Amino acid sequence: MENNYAKNLTMLKKCQKIYNIIFWVYCISCIPTAVMILIYGTLALASSVNENVFSFTATMILLVALFVTGLLSVYKKEKRFTYLPIPIAILLSLIQCFDDMFFLNVITLDSMESLYIVIAVASSIILTVVNKKYRWLEQQDGFPYFNERFEENKNKVSEQKKNSPYQHYIDRYKNSSGKMDEI
């Protein structure tokens, strides 16, 4: 039983490590690009005719949405959130294809849009596999600690809840005096 707990704990730690790696991939890919788009886009919009306001706003909203859905897919551990970043990455790519945003060419979003699609698809595939392992681990005894002492303590607490609230005091009084005749 102890060996089973150790294996399950190791698998849980691997799942958590993968979740953290994917979190940092989304952070490293989205946050710097969003900051650069905000800076260069604001400068470009301030210096020229405001014809790219829609593109600038849509790109910022989609980058933030990609980041948020990426985080939801990592930490909610639900199937419905796993595939959300893919359509948002595709929409981000389509906006770049249909509207030439000259300020984005400075920061090479042209090459980043394909990277976002690759990140979204790869993380969705990886998260699908990891979420299956995590769901299986949730069904095992000892989740999330996988410790025998914790399970024993949990069993003691459940036994105490089964007894009446006064049973504990009666048992304690029996053990202390030895006889119930005095009551």
N, C-alpha and C positions, 0 to 999 in steps of 0.2 A: 504494500500500500504506500509506503514511504517513497519507494522508487517511482511509483506512478505520480505522486505529488511533485517530485523533483522534475520529471519529464514535462508535466503540465506547466510548472512554473517556468521552465526554460522556454517552452513554446510561447507562453504569455509574454515573457520578456522580449522575445524575438518579434512578436506582433507589435508590441509597444515601440520597439526600435524602428520598425518599418513605418509605423504611423508618424513618428517624429521625423524621420528622414523625408517623407513626402511633405510634411508640414514645412520643413525648411526649404524644400525645392520650390514650393509655391511662394514662400516668402522671398527667396532670392530671385525668382524670376519675375514676380509681379511688382513688388514694392519699388525697386529702383527704376523700373520702366515707367511706373505711374508718376514718380517724382520728376523724372526727366520730361515726360509728356506735359506735366503740369507747368514746369518752368518754361520749356521751349514753346509750348502751345500758348501760354499766356503772353510771352514776348511776341510771338508771331501774330496773335490776334490784336495785340496792342499796336503793332507797327503797320498793319495793313488793313484793308477793308475786311469787315467781319463776315466774310463769306464762308469761313470754315468753322463757324461756331457749332453747327450741328455735328460735324465730324469730330471736333475736339470733345464736345460733351459726350457724344455716344462712345467714343474711345475710352474716355475716363470711366464712364459708367460700366462699360463692359470689362475693363480691367479690374475694377473694384468687385464686380460681380464674379469674375473668374476667381479672384482671390478668396472671396467669401464662400463661394460654392466649393472651392478646393478645401478650405478648412472644414466646412460642414461634412464633406465626404470623408475626411480623415477622422473627425472626432465624434460624429453621430453614429458611425458604424452601422448604417442602415443602407439597404440596397437602393432605395429611391434617391439617396443623395450621392451615390457613387458615380453615377453617369451624368450628373448635372454639368460639370465643367466642359464636357465635350461640345455640346451645342453652343455654349458661350464662346469657346475658343474659335469655333467655325464662324460665328457671327462677327467676331473681332477680325478674322481674316477677310470676310466678305466686305466689311466696311472699308478696309484698306484697298481692296481690289476695285471697288466701285467709285471711291472718292480719293483723289490724289491729294493727300495732306502733305504739303511740302515741308512743314515743320517736323513731321515724323520721319522723313527721309534723313534728317540730320542725325537722329538717334537710332537709325536702322531698325525701325519696327518691321520693315519688309522681311528681314530675316527672323525676327522674333515671332512673327505670327505663325510660322510653321513650327517653331519651337514650342509655342503654347499648345498647338494641336497635339504634338508628340507627347508633351508632358501630360496633357489631359487624358489622352488615350492610354498611355503607359501606366499612369497612376490609377486609372479606373480598372485596368486589368489586374494590376498588383493588389489593389484594395479588394477586389472581388475574391481573390484567393485568400487574402489575410482575414477578411471578414468571415469567411466560412470557417476558418480555423478558430477565430475568436468566438463565433456562435457555438462551436463544438465545445470549446473550453468553458463557456458559460454553463453548459449542461453538466459538467463534471463536478464531483464532490470537492469541496474545498475552494471553489472559486470565490474571490479573486486572490486569496492568500496562499492557498495550497500548502497548509501547515496543519499537522496532526493535532497540535495543541489547540489551535483555533477551533477545529472540528469538535474536539472533546468538550471544550468550553461551550460551544454552541449547543451540543447535546444536553449538557447539564442545565443550561438555561431553559431549553424546551421542556425538560422534565419538571423543572420547578413551575413552569407556567401551567402544566397539566394538573398539578396538585391544587387544591383549594388554597386561598390566601392564608387560611388559618392553620393548614396542615403543617406548615413549616414551624409554627410556634408550638403546636402540639408535640411534634417530633422532638423539638429541642427540650421541651419540658419533660418528656418521657426519659430522654437520655440523661438529663441532669439529675433527676431525683431517683429514677429507677423504678418507682411504683406509681401507679395511677390511683391507688386507693385513697390517697390524701385529698384528691379533688372531690 
